[in-house]
Amino acid sequence: MTTDIPMDKSNDTTKVSTAPATPIIPLPQAAARALTVAGSAVALIGTFLAWTWTDEFPGNLTVTGYPGGLQVLTLVGSVLTLLFALSGYGIPGLRWLTPGGKNSPVLLAALGVFGTTGYAMGAISQELGGLVNLEPGAWVSGIGALVALIGALGLPVDQPYDAGDPTPNLWGRIRHSLTAPEPARAKDLPSWAEILIIAAGFGVGLYVFAYGIGTEYSELFIGFLILTAFGFTAVTRAGLLKRLSHLTAKHRNVAMAAAFVAAICFPFTQTNDQFALIGANILIFATVALGLNVVVGLAGLLDLGYVAFLGVGAYAAALVSGSPQSSIGVEFPFWAAVLTGAAASLIFGVVIGAPTLRLRGDYLAIVTLGFGEIFRITMNNLNGNSGPDVTNGSNGIPNIPDLEIFGFNLGLPHDVLGTELTRSGNYYLLMLLCTAIVVLVFRRSAESRIGRAWVAIREDETAATAMGINGFRLKLLAFALGASLAGLAGTVQAHVSYSVTPEQYQFAGSVPPNSAFLLAAVILGGMGTISGPLIGAALLYLIPAKLQFMAEYQLLLFGIALMLLMRFRPEGLVADRRKQLEFHETGQLDVPEDKPLPEGATGVAKAGA
Amino acid sequence: MTTTTTTATATTVLDASGVTMRFGGLTAVRDVDLTVNTGEIVGLIGPNGAGKTTFFNCLTGLYVPTEGKVAYKGTVLPPKPHLVTQAGIARTFQNIRLFANMTVLENVLVGRHTRTKEGLWSALLRLPGFKKAEEESRARAMELLEFTGLAAKADHLARNLPYGEQRKLEIARALASEPGLLLLDEPTAGMNPQETRAAEELIFAIRDKGIAVLVIEHDIRFIMNLCDRVAVLVQGEKIVEGPAEVVQADERVIAAYLGTPFEGAPGEAEAAEVEAAEADAQSSTEGDDK
């Protein structure tokens, strides 16, 4: 029995020796690499020249010697390409950059540069009316980017083709040339160095995120998206992300703290209150999405009316906020308002959950969808005409006063360490506290007896009940916990947005926190993970907020994006190991190493045989 | 009556009396009595569709029997699967129902659910007992994995285990709830002879831990080796119960499995006549062809 295992292993390692893959463009390797380096260097130089003659194009690309706007993106991209390409030469100080793939990151980075530069040139000539508006600098960068791309396409491919399909067609070959092998396990560094690397990683992440939010015009944001998409994939293919996630898995608490600190730093990087507000709204959206992840990702209950719980929390907080339009007219301190909001959502969750959770699957989804709409319509009708006057109907509850916590008025800007913290910045930090609580709740409940029971129910409810799990009670618990987390976020949301109206809480709408977008954020990001819904929510909020011009087509584009995602990456952007195995049949390759058994621990079955 | 003679002193673990299950007009299980005593391995056999699994489902609360009652160690069981498990009856399924996307260890930990008490608050606030209970559960689960020979694969996903090991994991998961009675629904279905032998050893080892076992099986040799007592279910009714050898020789059992000669079964003379007629018919058709 035991001899079988090493034999399998050796089979796996020898299987790799198949026909080597040829590059897309047949070039000698040295020439290809030289072309890439030269091309990206030229593109880099081009960013210091003027790209156009007038500052009518946003970002002022007319200055020679000082890159601005889209030029900075090309600059960053070409530096990245250059570094990856030089690392391929085996230069000692740079070799750590590509522990995984050697050449696919170069190709991806070159694609990113080509994409951003090409987009910039296109945008300039389209907005100003013709190619004549391009100054030589743009052509220098553009040609440099093209040369770098050609060179990168000529580099040898990192992985040989699969034995089953030795000669794929062109599209297959291009897709294949973007894949890379997994990096080997890194040597253990001293733990202070590993912690520093984690901090640096989160620092870079924060900078990129803050830059994205701070983009002032949509051209820059599109360029940013192109470059980040390719750059991020390049870094992943290079194996750097795997290394980093290995480190964060090792020092989980440090990584959580680093992420939290990076998130705290965000409002200090924003001088414009509008961008800090985007940050606060993203956090609200992300927190609610994470709460939904308890219900959908862990317990597997498809809830299409989840935004109602956010609404209950917001309405409860608005009623006790001391707003002159509130029908109650009391003013609770913040802590009491938070408890009220969470408790109201909790009760609402139990009231809705108790009858509906006896249903399974699609039936549950339809019923929750109905209840979500019932909430909105009820809030509309409690206006004094068609019902008792509680919520002012469609006018909602406006003029919600700003919070004051320990004499610290969140509505006013404050000076902290020499930087000004605006109103939205204050609320951002308050919301961050809520997010941290929700992250903690999610993590701790997932890693407990209760969390395991939820996953068991999701996997097979009949077997779970046969294992002694009270299915209904635990589903109700997941539903109630999810509801109160949303209620918690709702209490802050009411204050951030000054007013609550029924129209904020519908099934699908153009402004993100609605049930459809929440579910999409969870699925897009990755079900059952913590970072998944956070990233998914950030993308789903940021893209429509930044690209106002496509507001009309938003739902269409959103639908297309979801379909593409389900086709190519059904496990979401951030996949836990489970989901990855669930959706991609990797055979037995992904299983962990067999642990050596302790002495004398042979199974009864083996002993008997 | 056979029960009283074989184990007069042993206490009764399971006492099902008059269990009847009707689905509309169909009576799947009709008035079945069955007792299982401590330290016993009892087999339940019968042709396909005899109602064995339905009877199992009645015992474990998955179905509420139309009539009759099921008692475990003297107390009547409530008709809720999780309460039955809590009372001390664990089961496996005929078609393996593991939590496929959980690891082997997590599967067993889920089995510990009823024997641990840590609630949500304890998990959220990490109350003092939480860590200890969690460690205890893990230690207990690893013990069971070692017992079934799966300890080396604790971190694998359940879906990646080979078939035979998935069966073993289902047993380990059931044992995690510390049952007094284990119900196995066709534990060796689809196994080769070596795996079946290993399963046999495992079931004996479980019996030696003081857990009574009730097993449904089609493999007669397996049942004969294993069981102290065998009950035969045919078309929802228990037709015979007793030691394996007695049951094997029982005419009604043979009839149920192989069928009975119908009335006016052909004698040898008739058989010869038919053969002759067939040969005749064949030669005449050949003649037609020409």
Interface residues (C-beta under 8 A of the other chain):
Chain A: L440 V441 R444 S445 E447 S448 R449 I450 G451 R452 A453 V455 A456 E459 D460 T462 A463 A464 T465 A466 M467 G468 I469 N470 G471 L477 L481 R577 R578 K579 L581 E582 Q588 V591 P592 D594 K595 P596 L597 A601 T602 G603 V604 A605 K606 A607 G608 A609
Chain B: T60 L62 K80 P81 H82 T85 Q86 A90 R91 F93 R97 L98 F99 A100 N101 M102 E106 L109 V110 G111 R112 H113 T114 T116 E118 G119 L120 S122 A123 L124 R126 F130 A133 E134 S137 E146 F147 T148 G149 L150 A151 A152 K153 A154 D155 H156 L157 R159 N160 K168 R173 A174 S177 Q194 R197 A198 A199 E200 E201 L202 F204 A205
